[in-house]
């Protein structure tokens, strides 16, 4: 218990420090009151969406829906490891695209790792596939990544318009990492596995309600309605069902306090830095223009900043110098497809690592960084090239 308490305290140190830094910026005038008000108006709906979707995915997971899906995947694999891996790829991609990269990191990771362990398969290929796709498959829809929601807000695009802008590099973000992983783990993905026992459903009515809510929520998130409204409605329905059937499940810890504190603090700190000359400082590194070299420079700057700090502050810092839809898409390529080298490059990677630690699965960070660097070097130019070609730029 003492170790758990100490781990929780350590987990809150960074978010608390960043949030306090933001508060200090506001209190000292480094962040103006007008700037903070504009920032709050822009980001409050996004933060509400994050909270609502976290509650939805936590309750859907508690109802056993993800476990039912992985049980079905184990059966569809028909004992072939490579086929099971491809089905896991489909699950991780769908989860990232429609429910966000953090959902994939938090909820899908333990399911697929335990599935591999129980089947007698090395878990590393499945674990690395999950975290890579949590990042690289998060480009296609606004709901896939918080950076996308910020970009959609700036562009005032519908989900369909957003997808039309980034569909080509999104394909690269899925297919090229899979090609790399398939070649790297070709030996581990051979062979067969035995039949897997199915998990018993604890509360079938809650499972049915969760499934129906999720099926209705997914099209609503891409309908053009502001995403916080369908997410909030889904959260309220599930909270009501749980309050009636299993109220002991409902806890304040379901709210993602640490990511919220970290996100709010980063919003405030980066906005304060922009008010005091950050944009001018970054303009030279980001370049200008919409030719292939210029777009690659911007994407590279985004990837470098994400791996040096984190993809969220990297996006916020560089957003003002991405002055067109195409340049903004290039920045998203950098901050979404690029955070594969350092463990802190995205919150999803940090959450993924927490889940692996809980499962006693160790990761050698030097190998992780080297593999990620190879992937970034291959993925970024290909994705930017397809963006440039699909946008029809000269």
ZAMARGU-4260 file (C-alpha; in steps of 0.2 Angstrom, whole numbers, plus 5000, padded with zeros to 4 digits):
<rodrens>
0) 5000/5000/5000 | 5014/5012/5004 | 5022/5009/4987 | 5006/5012/4978 | 5004/5028/4988
5) 5021/5034/4984 | 5019/5029/4965 | 5003/5040/4965 | 5011/5054/4973 | 5026/5054/4960
10) 5013/5052/4946 | 5005/5069/4951 | 5022/5079/4953 | 5024/5083/4935 | 5006/5088/4931
15) 5005/5098/4947 | 5021/5107/4943 | 5015/5111/4926 | 4998/5117/4932 | 5006/5128/4945
20) 5018/5135/4932 | 5003/5140/4922 | 4994/5148/4937 | 5010/5158/4941 | 5011/5164/4923
25) 4993/5171/4925 | 4996/5178/4942 | 5011/5187/4937 | 5004/5194/4921 | 5016/5184/4910
30) 5000/5177/4903 | 4987/5191/4901 | 4969/5190/4907 | 4963/5192/4889 | 4974/5179/4883
35) 4969/5167/4896 | 4950/5170/4892 | 4953/5167/4874 | 4962/5151/4878 | 4948/5145/4890
40) 4935/5148/4877 | 4944/5138/4864 | 4950/5124/4875 | 4935/5121/4887 | 4925/5111/4875
45) 4940/5100/4870 | 4943/5097/4889 | 4925/5092/4892 | 4926/5080/4877 | 4942/5072/4885
50) 4933/5070/4902 | 4917/5063/4894 | 4926/5051/4883 | 4937/5045/4897 | 4922/5041/4907
55) 4913/5032/4892 | 4928/5021/4888 | 4931/5017/4907 | 4913/5011/4909 | 4913/5002/4892
60) 4929/4993/4898 | 4921/4989/4915 | 4906/4981/4907 | 4918/4969/4898 | 4915/4975/4880
65) 4933/4976/4875 | 4936/4959/4883 | 4922/4951/4873 | 4930/4959/4857 | 4948/4952/4861
70) 4940/4935/4865 | 4932/4935/4848 | 4948/4940/4840 | 4957/4926/4848 | 4944/4914/4840
75) 4945/4923/4823 | 4964/4920/4823 | 4961/4902/4821 | 4978/4897/4830 | 4989/4907/4818
80) 5000/4920/4826 | 5002/4931/4811 | 4983/4932/4809 | 4980/4936/4827 | 4993/4950/4825
85) 4984/4957/4810 | 4967/4957/4820 | 4976/4966/4834 | 4982/4979/4822 | 4964/4981/4816
90) 4958/4983/4834 | 4972/4995/4839 | 4969/5006/4823 | 4950/5006/4826 | 4952/5011/4844
95) 4964/5025/4840 | 4954/5032/4826 | 4937/5032/4834 | 4941/5033/4853 | 4958/5041/4853
100) 4976/5036/4856 | 4975/5037/4875 | 4961/5024/4875 | 4972/5012/4865 | 4986/5015/4876
105) 4976/5012/4892 | 4963/5000/4888 | 4969/4990/4873 | 4987/4987/4879 | 4983/4976/4894
110) 4970/4966/4884 | 4982/4962/4870 | 4997/4959/4881 | 4988/4947/4892 | 4980/4938/4876
115) 4998/4935/4870 | 5004/4929/4887 | 4990/4917/4889 | 4993/4911/4871 | 5011/4908/4875
120) 5016/4921/4862 | 5030/4934/4865 | 5021/4950/4870 | 5033/4962/4864 | 5027/4962/4846
125) 5009/4965/4851 | 5014/4978/4864 | 5025/4988/4852 | 5012/4987/4838 | 4999/4994/4850
130) 5009/5009/4855 | 5015/5013/4838 | 4998/5013/4831 | 4991/5023/4846 | 5002/5037/4839
135) 5004/5034/4820 | 4985/5030/4817 | 4979/5045/4826 | 4979/5057/4811 | 4963/5054/4802
140) 4949/5061/4812 | 4948/5075/4825 | 4943/5063/4839 | 4959/5053/4836 | 4971/5065/4845
145) 4969/5080/4855 | 4981/5089/4843 | 4968/5086/4829 | 4954/5093/4839 | 4965/5109/4842
150) 4969/5109/4823 | 4950/5107/4818 | 4946/5121/4830 | 4958/5132/4821 | 4953/5127/4804
155) 4934/5127/4807 | 4933/5111/4797 | 4920/5097/4798 | 4927/5079/4802 | 4924/5075/4784
160) 4934/5090/4778 | 4948/5086/4790 | 4949/5068/4784 | 4950/5074/4766 | 4965/5084/4771
165) 4975/5071/4779 | 4969/5054/4772 | 4984/5051/4762 | 4997/5053/4775 | 4986/5044/4787
170) 4988/5028/4776 | 5007/5030/4778 | 5005/5032/4797 | 4997/5014/4797 | 5005/5005/4783
175) 5023/5009/4785 | 5024/5005/4803 | 5016/4989/4801 | 5028/4984/4787 | 5043/4989/4798
180) 5035/4979/4813 | 5031/4964/4802 | 5049/4963/4795 | 5057/4965/4812 | 5046/4952/4821
185) 5043/4940/4807 | 5051/4926/4817 | 5040/4929/4833 | 5024/4930/4822 | 5026/4913/4815
190) 5019/4897/4823 | 5002/4893/4831 | 4993/4896/4847 | 4980/4885/4856 | 4962/4888/4860
195) 4959/4902/4873 | 4946/4902/4886 | 4932/4915/4885 | 4929/4927/4900 | 4913/4926/4908
200) 4902/4942/4907 | 4898/4948/4924 | 4883/4959/4920 | 4875/4956/4903 | 4862/4971/4903
205) 4877/4983/4906 | 4886/4975/4892 | 4872/4977/4880 | 4869/4995/4886 | 4888/4999/4883
210) 4888/4991/4866 | 4873/5001/4860 | 4879/5017/4867 | 4896/5015/4859 | 4889/5009/4842
215) 4878/5025/4842 | 4892/5036/4848 | 4905/5032/4835 | 4895/5040/4820 | 4889/5054/4831
220) 4908/5059/4834 | 4910/5061/4815 | 4893/5069/4811 | 4899/5087/4812 | 4890/5090/4829
225) 4903/5097/4841 | 4911/5081/4848 | 4909/5086/4867 | 4890/5085/4865 | 4888/5066/4859
230) 4902/5061/4871 | 4893/5070/4886 | 4877/5062/4881 | 4885/5045/4880 | 4894/5047/4897
235) 4877/5053/4905 | 4868/5037/4899 | 4882/5025/4905 | 4883/5034/4922 | 4864/5033/4924
240) 4865/5014/4920 | 4879/5011/4932 | 4871/5021/4946 | 4856/5010/4944 | 4865/4993/4942
245) 4882/4995/4949 | 4885/5011/4959 | 4900/5005/4968 | 4910/5006/4951 | 4907/5025/4950
250) 4922/5034/4958 | 4930/5051/4956 | 4946/5042/4950 | 4938/5039/4933 | 4941/5057/4929
255) 4958/5059/4921 | 4965/5071/4934 | 4983/5070/4929 | 4981/5072/4910 | 4969/5086/4914
260) 4981/5095/4925 | 4995/5092/4913 | 4985/5098/4898 | 4978/5114/4906 | 4995/5119/4913
265) 5003/5116/4896 | 4990/5126/4887 | 4993/5141/4899 | 5012/5140/4899 | 5013/5139/4880
270) 5001/5153/4878 | 5011/5164/4889 | 5027/5160/4879 | 5018/5165/4863 | 5013/5181/4871
275) 5031/5184/4875 | 5039/5181/4858 | 5040/5162/4856 | 5032/5162/4839 | 5045/5174/4831
280) 5059/5162/4839 | 5051/5147/4831 | 5047/5154/4814 | 5065/5151/4807 | 5065/5133/4813
285) 5048/5130/4805 | 5051/5138/4788 | 5038/5144/4777 | 5029/5139/4760 | 5020/5124/4755
290) 5033/5115/4744 | 5038/5098/4749 | 5055/5104/4757 | 5046/5117/4767 | 5032/5105/4773
295) 5045/5092/4778 | 5055/5105/4787 | 5039/5109/4797 | 5035/5091/4800 | 5053/5088/4806
300) 5052/5102/4818 | 5036/5095/4825 | 5043/5078/4827 | 5059/5085/4835 | 5050/5096/4847
305) 5038/5081/4852 | 5052/5069/4856 | 5062/5083/4865 | 5047/5088/4876 | 5030/5081/4871
310) 5018/5082/4856 | 5005/5093/4864 | 5017/5108/4868 | 5026/5105/4852 | 5009/5107/4842
315) 5004/5122/4853 | 5021/5130/4850 | 5022/5128/4832 | 5003/5131/4827 | 5005/5149/4824
320) 5018/5147/4811 | 5008/5134/4802 | 4997/5147/4793 | 4987/5136/4781 | 4978/5120/4781
325) 4992/5111/4772 | 5005/5117/4783 | 4994/5113/4798 | 4993/5095/4792 | 5012/5094/4790
330) 5013/5099/4808 | 5001/5086/4813 | 5011/5073/4804 | 5026/5078/4814 | 5018/5078/4831
335) 5006/5063/4828 | 5017/5051/4818 | 5034/5057/4825 | 5033/5054/4844 | 5040/5036/4843
340) 5058/5039/4850 | 5057/5045/4868 | 5045/5038/4881 | 5039/5056/4885 | 5035/5061/4867
345) 5017/5058/4870 | 5005/5055/4885 | 4999/5039/4876 | 5017/5031/4877 | 5019/5036/4895
350) 5002/5028/4899 | 5006/5012/4889 | 5022/5010/4899 | 5012/5011/4915 | 5001/4997/4909
355) 5016/4987/4904 | 5024/4989/4921 | 5008/4983/4930 | 5009/4968/4919 | 5028/4965/4923
360) 5032/4967/4905 | 5049/4976/4903 | 5054/4987/4889 | 5072/4991/4884 | 5071/5010/4880
365) 5087/5010/4870 | 5079/4997/4858 | 5063/5006/4859 | 5071/5023/4854 | 5082/5015/4840
370) 5067/5006/4832 | 5056/5022/4834 | 5070/5033/4825 | 5070/5021/4810 | 5051/5022/4809
375) 5051/5041/4810 | 5065/5043/4797 | 5054/5032/4785 | 5037/5037/4789 | 5039/5056/4790
380) 5045/5060/4772 | 5033/5047/4765 | 5018/5055/4774 | 5023/5073/4769 | 5026/5068/4751
385) 5008/5061/4750 | 5001/5076/4759 | 5010/5087/4746 | 5005/5077/4731 | 4987/5075/4737
390) 4985/5093/4741 | 4990/5098/4723 | 5004/5110/4728 | 5017/5115/4715
</rodrens>
